[in-house]
Amino acid sequence: MIGICDPIRMWLPKRKLTEPALFKHVDLNGVRIASSSGFDGIKFHFRGHPTFRQLIPLRGVAELQCRGQSFQHSATLSAIVPANEESVLAHGPHFRSLVLYIDEQTLLRKFQAIVGPDSDARPIIFGAVDMTLERSLRLVRAISFACAELDATRGNTPQLVLDELSQLIVVSFLQATESSLLDDADGVLPKIAPRQVKLVAEYIEANWHQPLKLSALANVSGASLRTLFRTFRTHWRETPMEFLRRTRLRHANQRLASAGPSDTVTGIALACGFSNVAHFARHYSQLFGERPIDTLRRRKKHS
């Protein structure tokens, strides 16, 4: 059964829900925080809307499809839908989440204020988000703080405070986004990613399925290995090879979530550049909160 919704209105299909459906929200200046639960087994089609949207799972598992890609939502993983993009969200059993909406212009204005009016940098915000990272946890804490403040004042929060809460969430969202080009290393904001870091990240994204060596990445960056490691870790908080592994794991997750009847965990692991299936399974579980065979079984169960 499919429901159709956007950040303003929601139409529910005529079917019995597993628990009382809940879709409550609060509005700040350019930011909306919603709580959603009770829609087990329902698939929603979100219309394109000028807001960035991120689900923050509280319980259960859901699957998001956007731009032809599939993303799993769980306790350790989320995903961001860019502004003006359609998406489909399928709720699993007992799935409950917060939904963060940020107005496109609100986000772009804050980003420009941080990086400077003379910068031509633009945030490229789309894809999977590791919810175990400190920057992701910081965003969750910012949202929790805003909700607690609104609850404490019972809707009588001064507008100036509402505006500041909105700014707190927008900045935390930008900081939590890997591709936002922001870095708080040494407590300094902003800091644009060095050119060599961007080149290596783009090269890995384009060639993740190929055998990649550190020497090749250094050649792409035009920097020494020592410089590359230092700048890459400063911006991404991981080494180039850890970034490569996480990129391959993300693609493996997408393949498992859309696997065919003949696909296997071993076959997908090998196709995604992992020669050791046991190591692949361990890293996969650490990132996605479940074993690769669990993702595959769930896909085959619903196919």
C-alpha positions in Angstrom: 0.0 0.0 0.0 1.3 3.4 -0.9 0.7 6.8 0.8 1.7 10.1 -0.7 3.2 12.9 1.4 5.3 16.0 1.4 6.6 18.1 4.3 3.2 19.9 4.6 0.5 17.3 4.1 0.1 13.6 4.3 -2.5 11.2 2.9 -2.7 7.8 4.5 -3.9 4.7 2.7 -7.1 3.1 3.9 -5.8 0.2 5.9 -5.5 -0.9 9.5 -2.4 0.4 11.1 -0.4 -1.8 13.5 -0.5 0.9 16.2 -2.1 4.4 16.4 -0.4 6.4 13.6 1.6 9.4 14.8 2.9 12.3 12.8 3.5 15.3 15.0 5.7 18.2 14.1 7.2 21.5 15.3 8.2 24.4 13.1 11.1 26.7 13.6 12.5 29.3 11.2 13.2 27.3 8.1 13.4 24.0 10.1 10.7 21.4 10.8 11.1 18.4 13.2 8.5 15.6 12.9 7.9 12.4 14.8 6.6 9.5 12.8 5.5 6.0 13.9 2.7 3.5 13.4 3.0 3.1 9.7 4.3 -0.5 9.6 4.5 -2.0 6.1 3.4 1.3 4.4 5.4 2.7 1.5 5.3 6.5 1.1 6.1 8.5 -2.0 7.6 11.9 -1.1 7.1 14.6 -3.7 9.9 16.9 -4.6 10.0 19.8 -2.3 12.6 22.6 -1.7 13.7 21.1 1.6 16.6 18.8 2.6 15.2 15.8 4.5 16.9 13.4 6.9 15.3 10.5 8.8 16.8 9.9 12.2 15.7 6.3 13.1 14.7 5.7 16.7 13.6 2.1 16.3 13.3 -0.6 13.6 14.4 -0.5 10.0 13.2 1.3 6.9 14.3 1.5 3.3 14.7 4.7 1.3 14.9 4.9 -2.5 16.2 8.1 -4.2 17.9 8.8 -7.5 17.8 5.1 -8.3 19.7 4.2 -5.2 18.6 2.3 -2.1 19.5 3.3 1.5 18.8 1.5 4.7 17.7 3.4 7.8 18.6 1.8 11.1 20.0 2.7 14.5 23.4 3.2 12.9 22.6 4.4 9.5 20.5 7.2 7.9 20.3 9.0 4.6 19.7 12.5 3.3 17.3 13.3 0.5 18.4 16.5 -1.4 16.0 19.4 -2.0 13.5 19.0 -4.9 14.1 15.3 -5.2 11.4 12.6 -5.1 11.9 9.6 -2.9 10.1 6.4 -1.7 10.3 5.3 1.9 9.2 1.8 3.0 8.5 1.4 6.7 9.6 -1.9 8.3 7.9 -3.4 11.4 7.7 -1.0 14.4 9.8 1.6 12.6 9.8 4.9 14.4 11.8 8.0 13.5 12.3 11.7 13.7 12.2 13.5 10.4 14.3 16.7 9.9 13.3 19.1 7.2 15.5 22.1 6.4 14.4 24.7 3.9 16.8 24.9 1.0 17.4 28.6 1.1 17.8 28.6 4.9 20.6 26.0 4.5 22.3 27.8 1.6 22.3 31.1 3.4 23.9 29.6 6.5 26.4 27.7 4.4 27.4 30.9 2.6 27.7 32.8 5.8 30.1 30.2 7.2 32.4 29.7 4.1 32.3 33.4 3.2 30.4 35.5 0.6 33.3 35.3 -1.9 33.4 31.5 -2.0 31.9 29.6 -4.9 31.6 26.4 -2.8 28.2 24.7 -2.7 27.2 21.9 -0.3 26.5 18.6 -2.1 24.3 16.8 0.4 23.0 13.4 -0.5 23.4 9.8 0.5 24.1 7.6 3.5 25.1 9.0 6.9 26.9 7.0 9.6 24.9 7.8 12.7 27.6 6.4 15.0 29.9 9.3 14.2 30.3 12.1 16.8 29.2 14.7 14.3 26.0 12.8 13.7 25.4 12.4 17.4 25.9 16.1 17.8 23.1 16.7 15.4 20.8 14.4 17.3 21.7 16.2 20.5 20.9 19.6 18.9 17.5 18.3 17.8 16.8 16.8 21.3 17.8 20.1 22.9 15.4 22.1 20.7 12.5 19.7 21.3 13.1 19.7 25.1 13.2 23.5 25.1 9.9 23.7 23.2 8.3 21.2 25.5 9.5 23.1 28.6 8.0 26.4 27.4 4.8 24.8 26.2 4.7 26.7 22.9 5.5 30.1 24.5 9.2 30.2 23.3 10.2 33.7 22.2 10.8 34.1 18.5 14.4 35.1 19.0 15.1 31.8 20.8 13.3 29.9 18.1 15.5 31.5 15.5 18.6 30.6 17.4 17.4 27.0 17.8 16.9 26.8 14.1 20.4 28.1 13.4 21.8 25.5 15.9 20.2 22.7 14.0 21.2 24.0 10.5 24.8 24.3 11.5 24.8 20.9 13.2 23.3 19.4 10.1 25.9 21.0 7.8 28.7 19.8 10.2 27.3 16.3 10.2 27.2 16.1 6.4 30.4 14.5 5.0 30.2 16.5 1.7 29.3 19.8 3.2 33.0 21.0 2.9 33.0 22.1 6.5 35.6 21.0 9.0 35.9 21.8 12.7 39.4 20.5 13.1 41.3 22.5 15.8 38.0 24.3 16.6 38.2 26.3 13.4 35.2 27.0 11.2 35.1 27.2 8.3 37.9 25.3 6.5 37.6 24.3 2.9 38.8 20.9 2.0 42.2 21.1 0.2 42.0 20.5 -3.5 44.0 17.2 -3.3 41.5 15.8 -0.8 38.6 16.5 -3.2 40.5 15.0 -6.1 41.2 11.8 -4.2 37.6 11.5 -2.8 36.2 12.0 -6.3 38.7 9.5 -7.8 37.7 6.9 -5.2 34.0 7.4 -5.8 34.6 6.9 -9.5 36.9 3.9 -9.2 35.9 2.1 -6.0 35.3 -1.1 -8.0 38.9 -1.2 -9.2 42.1 -2.3 -7.3 43.4 1.0 -5.8 46.8 1.5 -4.3 48.0 4.3 -2.1 50.7 5.3 -4.6 47.9 5.8 -7.2 46.0 8.0 -4.9 49.0 10.1 -4.1 49.6 10.6 -7.8 46.0 11.7 -8.3 46.4 14.3 -5.4 49.8 15.5 -6.5 50.9 15.5 -2.9 53.1 13.2 -0.8 51.6 10.3 1.0 52.3 12.0 4.3 50.5 15.2 3.3 47.7 13.3 1.7 47.1 11.2 4.9 47.2 14.3 7.2 44.9 16.5 5.1 42.5 13.6 4.3 42.2 12.6 8.0 41.7 16.2 9.0 38.8 16.6 6.5 37.2 13.2 6.5 38.4 11.9 10.0 39.6 8.8 8.4 42.4 7.6 6.1 42.0 7.4 2.3 41.9 3.6 2.5 39.2 3.7 5.2 37.2 6.1 3.0 37.6 3.6 0.2 36.4 0.7 2.4 33.4 2.6 3.5 32.6 3.6 -0.1 32.7 -0.1 -1.1 30.6 -1.1 1.9 28.0 1.5 0.9 27.8 0.0 -2.6 27.7 -3.5 -1.2 24.7 -2.5 1.0 22.9 -1.1 -2.0 23.5 -4.3 -4.0 22.4 -6.5 -1.1 19.2 -4.4 -0.7 18.4 -4.8 -4.4 19.8 -8.3 -4.9 18.3 -10.8 -7.4 17.4 -14.5 -6.6 20.9 -15.8 -7.6 22.9 -13.2 -5.8 25.0 -14.2 -2.7 26.9 -12.4 0.0 30.2 -13.8 -1.2 29.5 -12.8 -4.8 28.6 -9.2 -3.9 31.5 -8.9 -1.5 33.9 -9.9 -4.2 32.3 -7.7 -6.8 32.7 -4.7 -4.4 36.4 -5.3 -3.9 36.5 -7.4 -0.8 38.7 -10.5 -1.1 38.1 -11.7 2.5 34.4 -12.3 3.1 34.9 -12.6 6.9 36.5 -9.2 7.1 33.8 -7.8 4.8 31.0 -9.2 7.1 32.7 -7.7 10.2 33.1 -4.2 8.7 29.6 -4.4 7.2 28.0 -5.2 10.6 29.9 -2.4 12.3 28.7 0.2 9.8 25.1 -1.0 9.1 24.2 -2.7 12.4 23.3 -6.0 10.9 25.1 -8.9 9.0 25.1 -8.8 5.2 23.2 -12.0 5.1 20.4 -10.3 7.1 20.1 -7.6 4.5 20.1 -10.2 1.7 17.4 -12.3 3.4 15.2 -9.4 4.0 15.5 -8.4 0.3 14.6 -11.9 -0.9 11.8 -12.2 1.6 10.1 -9.2 0.1 11.0 -9.7 -3.6 
